[in-house]
Amino acid sequence: MNRRDALKRTALIMGGVLSAPTLSALMNGCHAPGENGEGTHFTSWEKDMVKDMVDIIIPRTDTPGAVDAKVPAFVVMMMQECYPKDDQDDFHDGLTVFNKWSKKHFKKEFLNLNDNQKETAVTRVDKEVLTGEIDSDALNFYWTLKELTMLGFFTSETGATETLRYRQTPGTYEGCIPYEKGDKAWEGGLPYV
């Protein structure tokens, strides 16, 4: 199975968790630029912003983080190849508005903030988007970024095998597996052996 098929199946399993635009982009499949969108290119500062924000959403701890799993490149690829032009434009506009938001609240553009300030900025936007108390609707791009970060990470080999407990399926079903507090969650639902 290739990665795109796996993403589609994961999207079906996670159906209630993904937003309609993300689910639609996955179900329509990734097409050549122009079929779903124009493949709007990311500037280097936009790629750096995505990388820094993704690193805050799923940081490296005792397990690899989103940057280790190459999630920033996944986010860029998904936006360029799978999302309609309007959604791509909204995402790029959101990055610009977030940069202005950062300048307003921290007196510096996002990429010029120190690590603690970046984490504070992303955490604040996360909370504001979640509660609906955002300064600008353009900051809703963050929801898409967070979804793509989670999807890219947990469907990557790194996320599935080094963060989650993973066993390739199909296999024999074992309905009663001991679980101890602190054990990792099973990737893909029920464990198979």
C-alpha positions in Angstrom: 0.0 0.0 0.0 1.4 3.4 -0.8 1.4 6.3 1.6 -1.5 8.2 -0.1 -3.8 5.1 0.2 -2.7 4.8 3.8 -3.6 8.5 4.4 -7.0 8.0 2.8 -7.7 5.0 5.0 -6.5 6.8 8.1 -8.8 9.7 7.2 -11.7 7.4 7.1 -10.8 6.0 10.5 -10.3 9.5 11.9 -13.4 10.8 10.0 -14.8 12.7 13.0 -11.5 14.2 13.8 -10.6 15.8 10.5 -12.2 19.0 9.2 -14.2 18.9 6.0 -11.6 20.6 3.8 -8.8 18.2 5.0 -11.1 15.1 4.6 -12.1 16.4 1.1 -8.5 16.9 0.1 -7.6 13.4 1.2 -10.7 11.7 -0.4 -10.1 13.5 -3.7 -6.6 12.3 -3.7 -3.4 14.1 -4.4 -3.4 15.2 -8.0 -1.0 17.1 -10.2 -1.0 20.8 -9.4 -3.9 22.5 -11.3 -6.4 19.7 -10.8 -7.2 20.5 -7.2 -5.2 23.7 -6.9 -2.6 25.7 -8.6 0.3 24.4 -6.4 1.0 27.8 -4.8 4.6 27.7 -3.8 5.8 28.5 -0.3 8.4 31.1 0.3 11.4 30.2 2.4 10.1 32.2 5.4 6.7 30.5 5.1 8.5 27.1 5.1 10.5 28.2 8.1 7.3 29.3 9.9 5.6 26.0 9.2 8.7 24.1 10.5 8.9 26.1 13.7 5.1 25.9 14.4 5.0 22.1 13.6 8.0 21.6 16.0 6.0 23.3 18.7 2.8 21.3 18.0 4.6 18.0 18.3 8.1 18.6 19.8 10.9 16.1 20.2 10.9 14.6 23.7 12.1 11.1 24.5 10.5 10.2 21.2 11.0 11.9 17.8 8.9 15.0 17.0 7.2 16.2 13.9 10.3 17.7 12.4 12.1 14.3 12.8 9.2 12.8 10.8 9.5 15.4 8.1 6.1 16.8 8.7 6.9 20.3 7.5 7.5 18.9 4.0 4.3 16.9 4.3 2.3 20.0 5.1 3.8 21.9 2.2 3.1 19.0 -0.2 -0.5 18.5 1.0 -1.2 22.2 0.6 0.4 22.5 -2.8 -1.0 19.2 -4.3 -4.2 18.4 -2.5 -6.0 21.6 -1.5 -8.0 23.9 -3.8 -6.5 27.2 -4.7 -8.8 29.1 -2.3 -7.7 27.0 0.6 -4.1 27.4 -0.3 -4.6 31.2 -0.5 -6.3 31.2 2.9 -3.3 29.2 4.4 -0.7 31.6 2.9 -2.8 34.6 4.1 -3.0 33.0 7.5 0.8 32.7 7.8 1.1 36.4 6.9 -1.6 37.4 9.4 0.0 35.2 12.1 3.4 36.9 11.4 1.6 40.3 11.9 -0.1 39.0 15.0 3.2 38.0 16.4 4.6 41.5 15.7 1.6 43.1 17.4 1.9 40.9 20.5 5.6 40.4 20.8 7.0 43.4 18.8 8.9 40.9 16.5 8.1 38.8 13.5 7.5 35.1 14.4 10.9 33.9 13.1 12.7 36.5 15.1 11.2 35.4 18.4 13.2 33.3 20.9 12.1 29.7 21.4 10.0 30.5 24.5 8.2 33.4 22.7 7.5 31.1 19.7 6.0 28.5 22.0 3.9 31.1 23.8 2.7 32.6 20.4 1.7 29.2 19.1 0.1 28.2 22.4 -1.9 31.4 22.5 -3.1 31.1 18.9 -4.0 27.4 19.5 -6.2 28.5 22.5 -7.7 31.4 20.6 -8.6 29.3 17.6 -10.0 26.5 19.8 -12.2 28.9 21.8 -13.1 31.1 18.8 -11.6 34.2 20.5 -9.2 35.1 17.6 -8.2 38.5 16.4 -8.7 37.6 12.8 -10.5 34.8 10.9 -7.3 34.4 8.9 -5.8 32.8 11.9 -8.1 29.8 11.3 -5.3 28.5 9.0 -3.8 27.2 12.2 -6.5 24.6 12.5 -5.5 23.2 9.1 -1.8 23.3 10.1 -2.5 21.4 13.3 -4.6 18.8 11.5 -2.0 18.2 8.8 0.7 18.1 11.5 -1.2 15.3 13.4 -2.1 13.4 10.2 1.5 13.7 8.8 3.1 12.6 12.1 0.9 9.7 13.1 0.9 8.3 9.5 4.6 8.5 9.1 6.9 5.6 9.8 8.5 7.6 12.6 5.2 8.5 14.3 3.7 5.0 13.9 6.7 3.0 15.0 8.6 5.1 17.4 5.8 7.0 19.2 2.9 4.6 18.9 3.1 0.8 19.4 2.8 -0.6 15.9 2.2 -4.0 14.5 1.8 -4.6 10.8 -1.7 -5.9 10.0 -3.2 -8.2 9.0 -2.4 -10.6 11.7 -4.2 -12.8 14.2 -6.6 -11.0 16.5 -5.8 -11.1 20.2 -8.7 -9.4 22.0 -7.2 -9.2 25.5 -3.8 -7.7 25.7 -2.5 -6.5 29.1 -2.2 -2.8 29.4 -0.2 -1.0 32.1 -0.4 2.6 32.9 2.1 4.6 30.9 2.1 2.1 27.9 2.0 3.7 24.5 -1.3 3.7 22.6 -1.8 1.2 19.7 -1.6 2.7 16.2 -4.6 1.7 14.0 -7.0 0.8 16.8 -7.0 -2.8 18.2 -3.8 -4.7 18.5 -3.1 -7.6 16.2 -0.3 -10.2 16.6 
